Amino acid sequence: MKVKVNQDACIGCGACVAICEEQFEINEEGLSEAKEEEVKTELEESVRNAAETCPTSAIEVE
């Protein structure tokens, strides 16, 4: 599974970081980004939850 954050859609609310801080972080611009594109198996459920919770649907999961 892969994940990325669409920087044009992200508003930097931090919900994804609160849900899965192992995978997401807030960058210098105040927007969320994935720490790694590849998602560890044990984090997949949390990453999907973060994507579903994102208010702007900025998290893209493959």
C-alpha positions in Angstrom: 0.0 0.0 0.0 1.2 3.5 -0.8 0.1 6.9 0.4 0.7 10.5 -0.4 -0.8 13.9 0.5 -2.1 16.2 -2.1 -0.4 19.5 -1.0 -2.8 21.6 -3.1 -5.8 20.1 -1.2 -4.3 19.9 2.3 -5.3 22.6 4.8 -2.9 21.4 7.6 -5.6 20.6 10.1 -3.5 17.8 11.6 -6.2 15.1 11.8 -4.0 12.6 10.0 -1.1 13.2 12.3 -3.4 12.8 15.3 -4.7 9.5 13.9 -1.3 8.1 12.6 1.7 10.1 13.7 3.9 7.2 12.6 3.0 7.9 8.9 2.2 11.6 8.7 3.8 14.8 9.8 3.3 18.5 9.4 6.0 20.1 7.1 7.6 23.5 7.2 4.7 25.0 5.2 2.2 23.8 7.8 0.8 21.1 5.6 0.7 17.4 6.1 2.9 15.0 4.3 3.6 11.3 4.4 6.9 10.3 6.1 7.2 7.4 3.8 5.3 6.6 0.6 5.2 2.9 1.4 2.9 2.0 4.3 3.9 -0.7 6.8 1.4 -3.4 7.1 0.6 -2.7 10.7 -0.2 0.9 9.9 -2.6 0.3 6.9 -5.8 0.5 8.9 -4.7 3.8 10.6 -3.7 5.3 7.3 -7.1 4.3 5.7 -8.8 5.9 8.7 -6.8 9.1 8.3 -7.7 9.2 4.6 -11.4 8.8 5.4 -11.2 11.5 8.2 -9.4 14.1 6.1 -11.8 17.0 5.7 -10.5 17.9 2.2 -9.8 14.3 1.0 -6.2 15.2 0.4 -4.8 11.8 1.4 -4.5 9.5 -1.6 -4.1 5.8 -0.9 -3.2 3.2 -3.5 
